[in-house]
Amino acid sequence: MKASKIAYKPVGLALGAVSGMLAGAAFKQAWKMIGHDDDAPDATDEDRTWQEILLAAALQGAIFAIVKATVDRAGATTVRHVTGTWPG
């Protein structure tokens, strides 16, 4: 295993935590913007429809994937800029 990949592990873990927080905040804002309640439904919310629950899950998944890919790519690009080596 390359040294740059090993050195990137703690950075990747920290970026993962940050991206999770960013994605959670972005999802809450997006859910409010599309005109739904302040809180997104859970799969077990009895008073919510299938459509609303599945829409929330799809939106949340898309936002988390986009934020994670963006943060991971930015982190790897920064590591290459600083060290001259791609961490993957």
PDB file of N, CA, C and O in Angstrom:
ATOM      1  N   MET A   1       0.840  -1.175   0.000  1.00  0.00           N
ATOM      2  CA  MET A   1       0.000   0.000   0.000  1.00  0.00           C
ATOM      3  C   MET A   1       0.889   1.243   0.000  1.00  0.00           C
ATOM      4  O   MET A   1       1.867   1.312   0.744  1.00  0.00           O
ATOM      5  N   LYS A   2       0.551   2.214  -0.827  1.00  0.00           N
ATOM      6  CA  LYS A   2       1.357   3.427  -0.937  1.00  0.00           C
ATOM      7  C   LYS A   2       1.277   4.251   0.340  1.00  0.00           C
ATOM      8  O   LYS A   2       0.246   4.289   1.012  1.00  0.00           O
ATOM      9  N   ALA A   3       2.385   4.910   0.660  1.00  0.00           N
ATOM     10  CA  ALA A   3       2.438   5.736   1.864  1.00  0.00           C
ATOM     11  C   ALA A   3       1.426   6.870   1.807  1.00  0.00           C
ATOM     12  O   ALA A   3       0.840   7.237   2.825  1.00  0.00           O
ATOM     13  N   SER A   4       1.220   7.427   0.618  1.00  0.00           N
ATOM     14  CA  SER A   4       0.263   8.532   0.502  1.00  0.00           C
ATOM     15  C   SER A   4      -1.158   8.074   0.806  1.00  0.00           C
ATOM     16  O   SER A   4      -1.959   8.827   1.360  1.00  0.00           O
ATOM     17  N   LYS A   5      -1.461   6.836   0.438  1.00  0.00           N
ATOM     18  CA  LYS A   5      -2.790   6.298   0.713  1.00  0.00           C
ATOM     19  C   LYS A   5      -2.976   6.080   2.213  1.00  0.00           C
ATOM     20  O   LYS A   5      -4.048   6.356   2.752  1.00  0.00           O
ATOM     21  N   ILE A   6      -1.952   5.595   2.878  1.00  0.00           N
ATOM     22  CA  ILE A   6      -2.010   5.392   4.326  1.00  0.00           C
ATOM     23  C   ILE A   6      -2.114   6.734   5.048  1.00  0.00           C
ATOM     24  O   ILE A   6      -2.893   6.878   5.989  1.00  0.00           O
ATOM     25  N   ALA A   7      -1.332   7.708   4.606  1.00  0.00           N
ATOM     26  CA  ALA A   7      -1.353   9.026   5.231  1.00  0.00           C
ATOM     27  C   ALA A   7      -2.682   9.727   5.022  1.00  0.00           C
ATOM     28  O   ALA A   7      -3.078  10.565   5.832  1.00  0.00           O
ATOM     29  N   TYR A   8      -3.371   9.393   3.947  1.00  0.00           N
ATOM     30  CA  TYR A   8      -4.647  10.040   3.633  1.00  0.00           C
ATOM     31  C   TYR A   8      -5.810   9.482   4.460  1.00  0.00           C
ATOM     32  O   TYR A   8      -6.850  10.131   4.570  1.00  0.00           O
ATOM     33  N   LYS A   9      -5.650   8.298   5.037  1.00  0.00           N
ATOM     34  CA  LYS A   9      -6.746   7.656   5.781  1.00  0.00           C
ATOM     35  C   LYS A   9      -7.353   8.569   6.863  1.00  0.00           C
ATOM     36  O   LYS A   9      -8.571   8.743   6.881  1.00  0.00           O
ATOM     37  N   PRO A  10      -6.549   9.157   7.761  1.00  0.00           N
ATOM     38  CA  PRO A  10      -7.160  10.019   8.780  1.00  0.00           C
ATOM     39  C   PRO A  10      -7.811  11.258   8.175  1.00  0.00           C
ATOM     40  O   PRO A  10      -8.834  11.735   8.667  1.00  0.00           O
ATOM     41  N   VAL A  11      -7.220  11.766   7.121  1.00  0.00           N
ATOM     42  CA  VAL A  11      -7.805  12.919   6.430  1.00  0.00           C
ATOM     43  C   VAL A  11      -9.147  12.522   5.831  1.00  0.00           C
ATOM     44  O   VAL A  11     -10.120  13.270   5.926  1.00  0.00           O
ATOM     45  N   GLY A  12      -9.199  11.362   5.222  1.00  0.00           N
ATOM     46  CA  GLY A  12     -10.440  10.869   4.631  1.00  0.00           C
ATOM     47  C   GLY A  12     -11.533  10.662   5.665  1.00  0.00           C
ATOM     48  O   GLY A  12     -12.700  10.952   5.403  1.00  0.00           O
ATOM     49  N   LEU A  13     -11.160  10.158   6.846  1.00  0.00           N
ATOM     50  CA  LEU A  13     -12.133   9.974   7.918  1.00  0.00           C
ATOM     51  C   LEU A  13     -12.688  11.314   8.401  1.00  0.00           C
ATOM     52  O   LEU A  13     -13.892  11.452   8.618  1.00  0.00           O
ATOM     53  N   ALA A  14     -11.817  12.283   8.565  1.00  0.00           N
ATOM     54  CA  ALA A  14     -12.261  13.611   9.001  1.00  0.00           C
ATOM     55  C   ALA A  14     -13.153  14.250   7.941  1.00  0.00           C
ATOM     56  O   ALA A  14     -14.177  14.852   8.262  1.00  0.00           O
ATOM     57  N   LEU A  15     -12.757  14.114   6.683  1.00  0.00           N
ATOM     58  CA  LEU A  15     -13.581  14.671   5.607  1.00  0.00           C
ATOM     59  C   LEU A  15     -14.934  13.974   5.527  1.00  0.00           C
ATOM     60  O   LEU A  15     -15.939  14.604   5.200  1.00  0.00           O
ATOM     61  N   GLY A  16     -14.963  12.688   5.822  1.00  0.00           N
ATOM     62  CA  GLY A  16     -16.226  11.963   5.831  1.00  0.00           C
ATOM     63  C   GLY A  16     -17.179  12.493   6.892  1.00  0.00           C
ATOM     64  O   GLY A  16     -18.377  12.629   6.643  1.00  0.00           O
ATOM     65  N   ALA A  17     -16.655  12.789   8.068  1.00  0.00           N
ATOM     66  CA  ALA A  17     -17.492  13.349   9.140  1.00  0.00           C
ATOM     67  C   ALA A  17     -18.011  14.724   8.758  1.00  0.00           C
ATOM     68  O   ALA A  17     -19.182  15.038   8.969  1.00  0.00           O
ATOM     69  N   VAL A  18     -17.132  15.540   8.195  1.00  0.00           N
ATOM     70  CA  VAL A  18     -17.538  16.878   7.769  1.00  0.00           C
ATOM     71  C   VAL A  18     -18.575  16.795   6.655  1.00  0.00           C
ATOM     72  O   VAL A  18     -19.557  17.537   6.666  1.00  0.00           O
ATOM     73  N   SER A  19     -18.367  15.902   5.701  1.00  0.00           N
ATOM     74  CA  SER A  19     -19.315  15.796   4.594  1.00  0.00           C
ATOM     75  C   SER A  19     -20.676  15.306   5.082  1.00  0.00           C
ATOM     76  O   SER A  19     -21.703  15.708   4.534  1.00  0.00           O
ATOM     77  N   GLY A  20     -20.704  14.453   6.093  1.00  0.00           N
ATOM     78  CA  GLY A  20     -21.973  14.004   6.658  1.00  0.00           C
ATOM     79  C   GLY A  20     -22.749  15.147   7.290  1.00  0.00           C
ATOM     80  O   GLY A  20     -23.965  15.248   7.127  1.00  0.00           O
ATOM     81  N   MET A  21     -22.041  16.010   8.013  1.00  0.00           N
ATOM     82  CA  MET A  21     -22.696  17.162   8.633  1.00  0.00           C
ATOM     83  C   MET A  21     -23.196  18.142   7.568  1.00  0.00           C
ATOM     84  O   MET A  21     -24.310  18.657   7.664  1.00  0.00           O
ATOM     85  N   LEU A  22     -22.367  18.393   6.559  1.00  0.00           N
ATOM     86  CA  LEU A  22     -22.774  19.291   5.476  1.00  0.00           C
ATOM     87  C   LEU A  22     -23.982  18.745   4.722  1.00  0.00           C
ATOM     88  O   LEU A  22     -24.910  19.485   4.398  1.00  0.00           O
ATOM     89  N   ALA A  23     -23.959  17.462   4.450  1.00  0.00           N
ATOM     90  CA  ALA A  23     -25.063  16.847   3.712  1.00  0.00           C
ATOM     91  C   ALA A  23     -26.349  16.883   4.529  1.00  0.00           C
ATOM     92  O   ALA A  23     -27.423  17.127   3.979  1.00  0.00           O
ATOM     93  N   GLY A  24     -26.254  16.644   5.821  1.00  0.00           N
ATOM     94  CA  GLY A  24     -27.432  16.705   6.681  1.00  0.00           C
ATOM     95  C   GLY A  24     -28.053  18.091   6.685  1.00  0.00           C
ATOM     96  O   GLY A  24     -29.272  18.232   6.593  1.00  0.00           O
ATOM     97  N   ALA A  25     -27.213  19.115   6.792  1.00  0.00           N
ATOM     98  CA  ALA A  25     -27.713  20.493   6.778  1.00  0.00           C
ATOM     99  C   ALA A  25     -28.309  20.840   5.417  1.00  0.00           C
ATOM    100  O   ALA A  25     -29.350  21.494   5.340  1.00  0.00           O
ATOM    101  N   ALA A  26     -27.652  20.405   4.351  1.00  0.00           N
ATOM    102  CA  ALA A  26     -28.161  20.681   2.998  1.00  0.00           C
ATOM    103  C   ALA A  26     -29.500  19.990   2.770  1.00  0.00           C
ATOM    104  O   ALA A  26     -30.397  20.562   2.150  1.00  0.00           O
ATOM    105  N   PHE A  27     -29.640  18.768   3.266  1.00  0.00           N
ATOM    106  CA  PHE A  27     -30.905  18.046   3.105  1.00  0.00           C
ATOM    107  C   PHE A  27     -32.033  18.752   3.851  1.00  0.00           C
ATOM    108  O   PHE A  27     -33.133  18.894   3.318  1.00  0.00           O
ATOM    109  N   LYS A  28     -31.769  19.194   5.078  1.00  0.00           N
ATOM    110  CA  LYS A  28     -32.804  19.895   5.844  1.00  0.00           C
ATOM    111  C   LYS A  28     -33.266  21.145   5.108  1.00  0.00           C
ATOM    112  O   LYS A  28     -34.462  21.429   5.049  1.00  0.00           O
ATOM    113  N   GLN A  29     -32.318  21.889   4.549  1.00  0.00           N
ATOM    114  CA  GLN A  29     -32.673  23.099   3.803  1.00  0.00           C
ATOM    115  C   GLN A  29     -33.453  22.749   2.543  1.00  0.00           C
ATOM    116  O   GLN A  29     -34.441  23.409   2.223  1.00  0.00           O
ATOM    117  N   ALA A  30     -33.026  21.736   1.838  1.00  0.00           N
ATOM    118  CA  ALA A  30     -33.715  21.329   0.611  1.00  0.00           C
ATOM    119  C   ALA A  30     -35.132  20.864   0.920  1.00  0.00           C
ATOM    120  O   ALA A  30     -36.063  21.169   0.174  1.00  0.00           O
ATOM    121  N   TRP A  31     -35.300  20.127   2.017  1.00  0.00           N
ATOM    122  CA  TRP A  31     -36.628  19.626   2.388  1.00  0.00           C
ATOM    123  C   TRP A  31     -37.565  20.792   2.701  1.00  0.00           C
ATOM    124  O   TRP A  31     -38.740  20.771   2.333  1.00  0.00           O
ATOM    125  N   LYS A  32     -37.034  21.806   3.383  1.00  0.00           N
ATOM    126  CA  LYS A  32     -37.843  22.996   3.673  1.00  0.00           C
ATOM    127  C   LYS A  32     -38.187  23.747   2.385  1.00  0.00           C
ATOM    128  O   LYS A  32     -39.309  24.230   2.234  1.00  0.00           O
ATOM    129  N   MET A  33     -37.242  23.847   1.468  1.00  0.00           N
ATOM    130  CA  MET A  33     -37.438  24.604   0.224  1.00  0.00           C
ATOM    131  C   MET A  33     -38.498  23.986  -0.671  1.00  0.00           C
ATOM    132  O   MET A  33     -39.207  24.708  -1.372  1.00  0.00           O
ATOM    133  N   ILE A  34     -38.620  22.679  -0.661  1.00  0.00           N
ATOM    134  CA  ILE A  34     -39.624  22.067  -1.537  1.00  0.00           C
ATOM    135  C   ILE A  34     -41.012  22.096  -0.910  1.00  0.00           C
ATOM    136  O   ILE A  34     -41.960  21.528  -1.452  1.00  0.00           O
ATOM    137  N   GLY A  35     -41.122  22.768   0.245  1.00  0.00           N
ATOM    138  CA  GLY A  35     -42.424  23.048   0.803  1.00  0.00           C
ATOM    139  C   GLY A  35     -42.989  22.037   1.757  1.00  0.00           C
ATOM    140  O   GLY A  35     -44.191  22.039   2.022  1.00  0.00           O
ATOM    141  N   HIS A  36     -42.150  21.174   2.281  1.00  0.00           N
ATOM    142  CA  HIS A  36     -42.630  20.182   3.241  1.00  0.00           C
ATOM    143  C   HIS A  36     -42.366  20.671   4.662  1.00  0.00           C
ATOM    144  O   HIS A  36     -41.851  21.771   4.864  1.00  0.00           O
ATOM    145  N   ASP A  37     -42.718  19.860   5.625  1.00  0.00           N
ATOM    146  CA  ASP A  37     -42.505  20.199   7.034  1.00  0.00           C
ATOM    147  C   ASP A  37     -41.031  20.451   7.313  1.00  0.00           C
ATOM    148  O   ASP A  37     -40.160  20.162   6.493  1.00  0.00           O
ATOM    149  N   ASP A  38     -40.781  20.998   8.496  1.00  0.00           N
ATOM    150  CA  ASP A  38     -39.396  21.235   8.898  1.00  0.00           C
ATOM    151  C   ASP A  38     -38.617  19.937   9.059  1.00  0.00           C
ATOM    152  O   ASP A  38     -37.413  19.891   8.808  1.00  0.00           O
ATOM    153  N   ASP A  39     -39.310  18.886   9.478  1.00  0.00           N
ATOM    154  CA  ASP A  39     -38.652  17.601   9.683  1.00  0.00           C
ATOM    155  C   ASP A  39     -39.007  16.644   8.553  1.00  0.00           C
ATOM    156  O   ASP A  39     -40.172  16.505   8.182  1.00  0.00           O
ATOM    157  N   ALA A  40     -37.997  15.993   8.018  1.00  0.00           N
ATOM    158  CA  ALA A  40     -38.236  14.980   6.988  1.00  0.00           C
ATOM    159  C   ALA A  40     -38.835  13.735   7.643  1.00  0.00           C
ATOM    160  O   ALA A  40     -38.570  13.462   8.813  1.00  0.00           O
ATOM    161  N   PRO A  41     -39.630  12.991   6.905  1.00  0.00           N
ATOM    162  CA  PRO A  41     -40.261  11.811   7.497  1.00  0.00           C
ATOM    163  C   PRO A  41     -39.284  10.648   7.662  1.00  0.00           C
ATOM    164  O   PRO A  41     -38.340  10.485   6.889  1.00  0.00           O
ATOM    165  N   ASP A  42     -39.540   9.860   8.677  1.00  0.00           N
ATOM    166  CA  ASP A  42     -38.840   8.591   8.841  1.00  0.00           C
ATOM    167  C   ASP A  42     -39.686   7.520   8.160  1.00  0.00           C
ATOM    168  O   ASP A  42     -40.880   7.713   7.929  1.00  0.00           O
ATOM    169  N   ALA A  43     -39.072   6.415   7.847  1.00  0.00           N
ATOM    170  CA  ALA A  43     -39.785   5.331   7.173  1.00  0.00           C
ATOM    171  C   ALA A  43     -40.936   4.794   8.022  1.00  0.00           C
ATOM    172  O   ALA A  43     -41.886   4.222   7.487  1.00  0.00           O
ATOM    173  N   THR A  44     -40.856   4.974   9.331  1.00  0.00           N
ATOM    174  CA  THR A  44     -41.894   4.447  10.212  1.00  0.00           C
ATOM    175  C   THR A  44     -42.918   5.487  10.646  1.00  0.00           C
ATOM    176  O   THR A  44     -43.744   5.208  11.515  1.00  0.00           O
ATOM    177  N   ASP A  45     -42.882   6.685  10.055  1.00  0.00           N
ATOM    178  CA  ASP A  45     -43.885   7.705  10.381  1.00  0.00           C
ATOM    179  C   ASP A  45     -45.241   7.275   9.828  1.00  0.00           C
ATOM    180  O   ASP A  45     -45.446   7.236   8.615  1.00  0.00           O
ATOM    181  N   GLU A  46     -46.136   6.962  10.712  1.00  0.00           N
ATOM    182  CA  GLU A  46     -47.444   6.431  10.324  1.00  0.00           C
ATOM    183  C   GLU A  46     -48.282   7.458   9.565  1.00  0.00           C
ATOM    184  O   GLU A  46     -49.081   7.091   8.703  1.00  0.00           O
ATOM    185  N   ASP A  47     -48.104   8.729   9.878  1.00  0.00           N
ATOM    186  CA  ASP A  47     -48.928   9.770   9.276  1.00  0.00           C
ATOM    187  C   ASP A  47     -48.400  10.274   7.933  1.00  0.00           C
ATOM    188  O   ASP A  47     -48.999  11.170   7.339  1.00  0.00           O
ATOM    189  N   ARG A  48     -47.316   9.728   7.455  1.00  0.00           N
ATOM    190  CA  ARG A  48     -46.733  10.158   6.178  1.00  0.00           C
ATOM    191  C   ARG A  48     -47.064   9.137   5.099  1.00  0.00           C
ATOM    192  O   ARG A  48     -47.220   7.946   5.371  1.00  0.00           O
ATOM    193  N   THR A  49     -47.168   9.629   3.872  1.00  0.00           N
ATOM    194  CA  THR A  49     -47.490   8.741   2.744  1.00  0.00           C
ATOM    195  C   THR A  49     -46.227   8.067   2.228  1.00  0.00           C
ATOM    196  O   THR A  49     -45.109   8.509   2.492  1.00  0.00           O
ATOM    197  N   TRP A  50     -46.437   6.980   1.483  1.00  0.00           N
ATOM    198  CA  TRP A  50     -45.318   6.299   0.830  1.00  0.00           C
ATOM    199  C   TRP A  50     -44.566   7.277  -0.069  1.00  0.00           C
ATOM    200  O   TRP A  50     -43.335   7.320  -0.066  1.00  0.00           O
ATOM    201  N   GLN A  51     -45.304   8.043  -0.821  1.00  0.00           N
ATOM    202  CA  GLN A  51     -44.687   8.981  -1.768  1.00  0.00           C
ATOM    203  C   GLN A  51     -43.776   9.969  -1.045  1.00  0.00           C
ATOM    204  O   GLN A  51     -42.657  10.226  -1.489  1.00  0.00           O
ATOM    205  N   GLU A  52     -44.249  10.514   0.056  1.00  0.00           N
ATOM    206  CA  GLU A  52     -43.453  11.489   0.798  1.00  0.00           C
ATOM    207  C   GLU A  52     -42.205  10.841   1.403  1.00  0.00           C
ATOM    208  O   GLU A  52     -41.125  11.432   1.379  1.00  0.00           O
ATOM    209  N   ILE A  53     -42.351   9.647   1.935  1.00  0.00           N
ATOM    210  CA  ILE A  53     -41.207   8.955   2.536  1.00  0.00           C
ATOM    211  C   ILE A  53     -40.165   8.596   1.478  1.00  0.00           C
ATOM    212  O   ILE A  53     -38.966   8.772   1.696  1.00  0.00           O
ATOM    213  N   LEU A  54     -40.622   8.098   0.343  1.00  0.00           N
ATOM    214  CA  LEU A  54     -39.677   7.719  -0.716  1.00  0.00           C
ATOM    215  C   LEU A  54     -39.021   8.937  -1.351  1.00  0.00           C
ATOM    216  O   LEU A  54     -37.845   8.890  -1.711  1.00  0.00           O
ATOM    217  N   LEU A  55     -39.771  10.025  -1.491  1.00  0.00           N
ATOM    218  CA  LEU A  55     -39.181  11.262  -2.009  1.00  0.00           C
ATOM    219  C   LEU A  55     -38.088  11.763  -1.070  1.00  0.00           C
ATOM    220  O   LEU A  55     -37.010  12.151  -1.519  1.00  0.00           O
ATOM    221  N   ALA A  56     -38.365  11.753   0.222  1.00  0.00           N
ATOM    222  CA  ALA A  56     -37.370  12.190   1.200  1.00  0.00           C
ATOM    223  C   ALA A  56     -36.123  11.315   1.150  1.00  0.00           C
ATOM    224  O   ALA A  56     -35.003  11.824   1.203  1.00  0.00           O
ATOM    225  N   ALA A  57     -36.310  10.006   1.050  1.00  0.00           N
ATOM    226  CA  ALA A  57     -35.171   9.089   1.005  1.00  0.00           C
ATOM    227  C   ALA A  57     -34.332   9.296  -0.255  1.00  0.00           C
ATOM    228  O   ALA A  57     -33.102   9.283  -0.196  1.00  0.00           O
ATOM    229  N   ALA A  58     -34.996   9.485  -1.385  1.00  0.00           N
ATOM    230  CA  ALA A  58     -34.271   9.698  -2.640  1.00  0.00           C
ATOM    231  C   ALA A  58     -33.507  11.018  -2.611  1.00  0.00           C
ATOM    232  O   ALA A  58     -32.350  11.077  -3.026  1.00  0.00           O
ATOM    233  N   LEU A  59     -34.146  12.064  -2.126  1.00  0.00           N
ATOM    234  CA  LEU A  59     -33.489  13.367  -2.046  1.00  0.00           C
ATOM    235  C   LEU A  59     -32.303  13.315  -1.096  1.00  0.00           C
ATOM    236  O   LEU A  59     -31.232  13.841  -1.400  1.00  0.00           O
ATOM    237  N   GLN A  60     -32.496  12.683   0.050  1.00  0.00           N
ATOM    238  CA  GLN A  60     -31.414  12.574   1.023  1.00  0.00           C
ATOM    239  C   GLN A  60     -30.239  11.777   0.450  1.00  0.00           C
ATOM    240  O   GLN A  60     -29.084  12.165   0.622  1.00  0.00           O
ATOM    241  N   GLY A  61     -30.528  10.681  -0.220  1.00  0.00           N
ATOM    242  CA  GLY A  61     -29.461   9.874  -0.819  1.00  0.00           C
ATOM    243  C   GLY A  61     -28.687  10.626  -1.886  1.00  0.00           C
ATOM    244  O   GLY A  61     -27.460  10.543  -1.951  1.00  0.00           O
ATOM    245  N   ALA A  62     -29.410  11.361  -2.724  1.00  0.00           N
ATOM    246  CA  ALA A  62     -28.751  12.127  -3.785  1.00  0.00           C
ATOM    247  C   ALA A  62     -27.860  13.218  -3.192  1.00  0.00           C
ATOM    248  O   ALA A  62     -26.725  13.405  -3.630  1.00  0.00           O
ATOM    249  N   ILE A  63     -28.373  13.927  -2.207  1.00  0.00           N
ATOM    250  CA  ILE A  63     -27.584  15.001  -1.594  1.00  0.00           C
ATOM    251  C   ILE A  63     -26.356  14.440  -0.904  1.00  0.00           C
ATOM    252  O   ILE A  63     -25.264  14.988  -1.051  1.00  0.00           O
ATOM    253  N   PHE A  64     -26.511  13.357  -0.153  1.00  0.00           N
ATOM    254  CA  PHE A  64     -25.361  12.761   0.528  1.00  0.00           C
ATOM    255  C   PHE A  64     -24.312  12.293  -0.484  1.00  0.00           C
ATOM    256  O   PHE A  64     -23.118  12.493  -0.263  1.00  0.00           O
ATOM    257  N   ALA A  65     -24.734  11.681  -1.574  1.00  0.00           N
ATOM    258  CA  ALA A  65     -23.776  11.203  -2.580  1.00  0.00           C
ATOM    259  C   ALA A  65     -23.028  12.357  -3.235  1.00  0.00           C
ATOM    260  O   ALA A  65     -21.817  12.277  -3.443  1.00  0.00           O
ATOM    261  N   ILE A  66     -23.740  13.420  -3.557  1.00  0.00           N
ATOM    262  CA  ILE A  66     -23.105  14.572  -4.207  1.00  0.00           C
ATOM    263  C   ILE A  66     -22.120  15.249  -3.262  1.00  0.00           C
ATOM    264  O   ILE A  66     -21.000  15.571  -3.657  1.00  0.00           O
ATOM    265  N   VAL A  67     -22.532  15.466  -2.017  1.00  0.00           N
ATOM    266  CA  VAL A  67     -21.641  16.124  -1.055  1.00  0.00           C
ATOM    267  C   VAL A  67     -20.423  15.250  -0.776  1.00  0.00           C
ATOM    268  O   VAL A  67     -19.305  15.760  -0.714  1.00  0.00           O
ATOM    269  N   LYS A  68     -20.617  13.952  -0.607  1.00  0.00           N
ATOM    270  CA  LYS A  68     -19.489  13.056  -0.327  1.00  0.00           C
ATOM    271  C   LYS A  68     -18.500  13.042  -1.484  1.00  0.00           C
ATOM    272  O   LYS A  68     -17.292  13.129  -1.266  1.00  0.00           O
ATOM    273  N   ALA A  69     -18.996  12.933  -2.707  1.00  0.00           N
ATOM    274  CA  ALA A  69     -18.107  12.923  -3.870  1.00  0.00           C
ATOM    275  C   ALA A  69     -17.355  14.238  -3.994  1.00  0.00           C
ATOM    276  O   ALA A  69     -16.166  14.252  -4.313  1.00  0.00           O
ATOM    277  N   THR A  70     -18.046  15.341  -3.743  1.00  0.00           N
ATOM    278  CA  THR A  70     -17.405  16.654  -3.825  1.00  0.00           C
ATOM    279  C   THR A  70     -16.313  16.808  -2.789  1.00  0.00           C
ATOM    280  O   THR A  70     -15.213  17.260  -3.110  1.00  0.00           O
ATOM    281  N   VAL A  71     -16.598  16.441  -1.550  1.00  0.00           N
ATOM    282  CA  VAL A  71     -15.618  16.580  -0.475  1.00  0.00           C
ATOM    283  C   VAL A  71     -14.453  15.611  -0.678  1.00  0.00           C
ATOM    284  O   VAL A  71     -13.300  15.993  -0.477  1.00  0.00           O
ATOM    285  N   ASP A  72     -14.728  14.368  -1.073  1.00  0.00           N
ATOM    286  CA  ASP A  72     -13.656  13.399  -1.328  1.00  0.00           C
ATOM    287  C   ASP A  72     -12.733  13.871  -2.446  1.00  0.00           C
ATOM    288  O   ASP A  72     -11.510  13.801  -2.328  1.00  0.00           O
ATOM    289  N   ARG A  73     -13.333  14.349  -3.527  1.00  0.00           N
ATOM    290  CA  ARG A  73     -12.531  14.806  -4.674  1.00  0.00           C
ATOM    291  C   ARG A  73     -11.705  16.032  -4.299  1.00  0.00           C
ATOM    292  O   ARG A  73     -10.532  16.126  -4.661  1.00  0.00           O
ATOM    293  N   ALA A  74     -12.311  16.969  -3.577  1.00  0.00           N
ATOM    294  CA  ALA A  74     -11.577  18.167  -3.158  1.00  0.00           C
ATOM    295  C   ALA A  74     -10.428  17.799  -2.220  1.00  0.00           C
ATOM    296  O   ALA A  74      -9.342  18.370  -2.312  1.00  0.00           O
ATOM    297  N   GLY A  75     -10.667  16.845  -1.320  1.00  0.00           N
ATOM    298  CA  GLY A  75      -9.607  16.402  -0.414  1.00  0.00           C
ATOM    299  C   GLY A  75      -8.461  15.750  -1.162  1.00  0.00           C
ATOM    300  O   GLY A  75      -7.297  16.032  -0.874  1.00  0.00           O
ATOM    301  N   ALA A  76      -8.764  14.893  -2.106  1.00  0.00           N
ATOM    302  CA  ALA A  76      -7.722  14.221  -2.885  1.00  0.00           C
ATOM    303  C   ALA A  76      -6.947  15.228  -3.737  1.00  0.00           C
ATOM    304  O   ALA A  76      -5.725  15.132  -3.857  1.00  0.00           O
ATOM    305  N   THR A  77      -7.642  16.174  -4.315  1.00  0.00           N
ATOM    306  CA  THR A  77      -6.984  17.200  -5.128  1.00  0.00           C
ATOM    307  C   THR A  77      -6.062  18.058  -4.273  1.00  0.00           C
ATOM    308  O   THR A  77      -4.961  18.413  -4.694  1.00  0.00           O
ATOM    309  N   THR A  78      -6.519  18.387  -3.071  1.00  0.00           N
ATOM    310  CA  THR A  78      -5.693  19.185  -2.158  1.00  0.00           C
ATOM    311  C   THR A  78      -4.450  18.413  -1.736  1.00  0.00           C
ATOM    312  O   THR A  78      -3.356  18.974  -1.679  1.00  0.00           O
ATOM    313  N   VAL A  79      -4.618  17.123  -1.439  1.00  0.00           N
ATOM    314  CA  VAL A  79      -3.456  16.308  -1.061  1.00  0.00           C
ATOM    315  C   VAL A  79      -2.454  16.251  -2.203  1.00  0.00           C
ATOM    316  O   VAL A  79      -1.248  16.352  -1.974  1.00  0.00           O
ATOM    317  N   ARG A  80      -2.941  16.089  -3.437  1.00  0.00           N
ATOM    318  CA  ARG A  80      -2.018  16.072  -4.580  1.00  0.00           C
ATOM    319  C   ARG A  80      -1.307  17.417  -4.717  1.00  0.00           C
ATOM    320  O   ARG A  80      -0.111  17.468  -5.005  1.00  0.00           O
ATOM    321  N   HIS A  81      -2.045  18.495  -4.509  1.00  0.00           N
ATOM    322  CA  HIS A  81      -1.441  19.830  -4.622  1.00  0.00           C
ATOM    323  C   HIS A  81      -0.357  20.031  -3.564  1.00  0.00           C
ATOM    324  O   HIS A  81       0.686  20.621  -3.847  1.00  0.00           O
ATOM    325  N   VAL A  82      -0.599  19.541  -2.346  1.00  0.00           N
ATOM    326  CA  VAL A  82       0.348  19.727  -1.247  1.00  0.00           C
ATOM    327  C   VAL A  82       1.532  18.766  -1.345  1.00  0.00           C
ATOM    328  O   VAL A  82       2.680  19.159  -1.135  1.00  0.00           O
ATOM    329  N   THR A  83       1.238  17.487  -1.670  1.00  0.00           N
ATOM    330  CA  THR A  83       2.302  16.472  -1.623  1.00  0.00           C
ATOM    331  C   THR A  83       2.851  16.102  -2.998  1.00  0.00           C
ATOM    332  O   THR A  83       3.948  15.554  -3.105  1.00  0.00           O
ATOM    333  N   GLY A  84       2.090  16.400  -4.046  1.00  0.00           N
ATOM    334  CA  GLY A  84       2.513  16.012  -5.378  1.00  0.00           C
ATOM    335  C   GLY A  84       2.106  14.588  -5.744  1.00  0.00           C
ATOM    336  O   GLY A  84       2.431  14.114  -6.833  1.00  0.00           O
ATOM    337  N   THR A  85       1.401  13.904  -4.851  1.00  0.00           N
ATOM    338  CA  THR A  85       0.994  12.513  -5.071  1.00  0.00           C
ATOM    339  C   THR A  85      -0.510  12.373  -4.865  1.00  0.00           C
ATOM    340  O   THR A  85      -1.076  12.899  -3.907  1.00  0.00           O
ATOM    341  N   TRP A  86      -1.141  11.654  -5.783  1.00  0.00           N
ATOM    342  CA  TRP A  86      -2.574  11.372  -5.645  1.00  0.00           C
ATOM    343  C   TRP A  86      -2.764  10.314  -4.580  1.00  0.00           C
ATOM    344  O   TRP A  86      -2.073   9.295  -4.612  1.00  0.00           O
ATOM    345  N   PRO A  87      -3.686  10.514  -3.623  1.00  0.00           N
ATOM    346  CA  PRO A  87      -3.805   9.603  -2.489  1.00  0.00           C
ATOM    347  C   PRO A  87      -4.565   8.307  -2.766  1.00  0.00           C
ATOM    348  O   PRO A  87      -4.914   7.610  -1.813  1.00  0.00           O
ATOM    349  N   GLY A  88      -4.829   7.962  -3.979  1.00  0.00           N
ATOM    350  CA  GLY A  88      -5.615   6.768  -4.228  1.00  0.00           C
ATOM    351  C   GLY A  88      -4.902   5.750  -4.919  1.00  0.00           C
ATOM    352  O   GLY A  88      -5.456   4.685  -5.192  1.00  0.00           O
TER     353      GLY A  88
END
